[in-house]
Amino acid sequence: MRSMPTDAHIGAKFVVDRIVDMIRGAMRDAAREGALSDDAWVGIGLGSPGPLDRETGTVLETPNLGWRNFPLRDLIANSIGLPAALDNDANAATLGEWWQGAARGVDNVLGVTLGTGIGGGLVLNGEVYHGASDVAGEIGHTTIDSNGRKCACGNYGCLEAYASGPAIAARAVEGLHAGAPSLLPDLVDGDVDRITAAHVSEAIIAGDTYAAEVMRDTAKFLGIGVANLVNILNPEMIVISGGVTRAGDHLFGPLRSEVRKRAFKVASDACKIVPSDLGDTAGVIGAAATYHVARIGPL
Amino acid sequence: MRSMPTDAHIGAKFVVDRIVDMIRGAMRDAAREGALSDDAWVGIGLGSPGPLDRETGTVLETPNLGWRNFPLRDLIANSIGLPAALDNDANAATLGEWWQGAARGVDNVLGVTLGTGIGGGLVLNGEVYHGASDVAGEIGHTTIDSNGRKCACGNYGCLEAYASGPAIAARAVEGLHAGAPSLLPDLVDGDVDRITAAHVSEAIIAGDTYAAEVMRDTAKFLGIGVANLVNILNPEMIVISGGVTRAGDHLFGPLRSEVRKRAFKVASDACKIVPSDLGDTAGVIGAAATYHVARIGPL
């Protein structure tokens, strides 16, 4: 897999040119290695942060990239000269896990991606469920504590305000300011405001009790949101992805136990909660699958 | 429509005999009126509180009726001598609204029933969505405030602990004990512990400001749970049913505004929140539809 930073601050045209260059590079390499000739390519699958409109291939709004009503699909399709299909990145990643990863053979699976935000995708009865306006699966902004922490979206108590990467870091730093003993400050030369969720995982591996406690709290908050999903959708599987899953049992142990505590027994007994199989490639594999479903037929 | 109290405390056999008697009575009346002869009946649709197993027609557990692993479907089918199909009562009611009621022609609709508990049903892409073990739609026990009120299920902060009938009454009584001026005590001869959610609706109609405030709070709590559904499932419509909907705009006004505040704009713009069209008959009409889908084919 090729990957590159978005560098969205340089401008939307720059990002599109970068994506087009990467696609052309991949096609060239495949031709050179004799794997695929130029006329073997049938189309391009794209996963993008949303909300977006699949019908028109337009990204409606992405606060992190600064795009609004941006015709991403057609810009790329026209540059490459191949048809393209666009879906939400979290939907693509969940479809990827269902097609080739942790959720192969599973009828109903929810994907939850922990990163700068918290994304979600739903594959129900073997198909991505999009909802009325292509924004189904926005678990990050479900409320778990109506009087809780302020979220970047302006509301209070969203799951994202507790269990996203920046939220984990913020909770860790709060405890340090309150005097919790920890290795964390040493990892950032004492500048605690530079602490990220990755440092928390690193400190856990180094045996830090406080960092393990921060992760246990994260797992409990995440468990409340996941239990809500389990009660509403009664899925066979929930696939958790993102850097935080490196914490392994420090995350999955208390997460599974919180879900068991809060969800209906029949529902939680039926639901496996597992880490992603495909990691960062889930979205790319899923984007290819998105193209197949949109333009060719069921997988 | 015929209806009768369950009187479940007398025993499961008594309840089944009652249901069988009602079905026989309806068949007799239809024959007498010349509407349907005895051999015109093809089967029986049943809606029951769950969780239940549709495959075996067994009610797994209903705290309110005291049943456990109860083979309701076959007991009734064998007594009447016709095949039967069983589904959750909230699923049946939602299917009824989709087939003949408020949600005709809508692809994705969620039904939310406010009563002693809070039930939910999901019709996605025109079919009841059951999940892995037939318990999808349990919105009543989704968490809206992880540090909140104790729920009968043992957890804290379930939607049901705020917006079910008993929860509305409990919140109303708490305020009265704290000295809130209200007509409510007069409706129960001063015995405030007898206050029910119906009294709250009655007091609102009589112009009681405190009762209206209790309903506004109810709508806000309900709005948090409904906004979670809107963010996760992005439905075209949410149908609210149950006695509390008699409060009309006192409920729907603040409910819609809380959902607009908490759900993604694209998702809340796409979602109508409406009262039930069929009222108490939704479950019966939906049970007939359940039989059709299970035994005959799509509606």
Interface residues (C-beta under 8 A of the other chain):
Chain A: P51 L60 D107 N108 G120 L122 L124 N125 Y129 H130 G131 A132 S133 D134 V135 A136 G137 E138 I139 H141 T142 T143 I144 D145 S146 N147 G148 N155 G157 F221 I224 A227 N228 L229 N231 I232 L233 N234 P235 E236 K261 R262 A263 F264 V266 A267 D269 A270 C271
Chain B: P51 L60 D107 N108 G120 L122 L124 N125 Y129 H130 G131 A132 S133 D134 V135 A136 G137 E138 I139 H141 T142 T143 I144 D145 S146 N147 G148 N155 G157 F221 I224 A227 N228 L229 N231 I232 L233 N234 P235 E236 K261 R262 A263 F264 V266 A267 D269 A270 C271
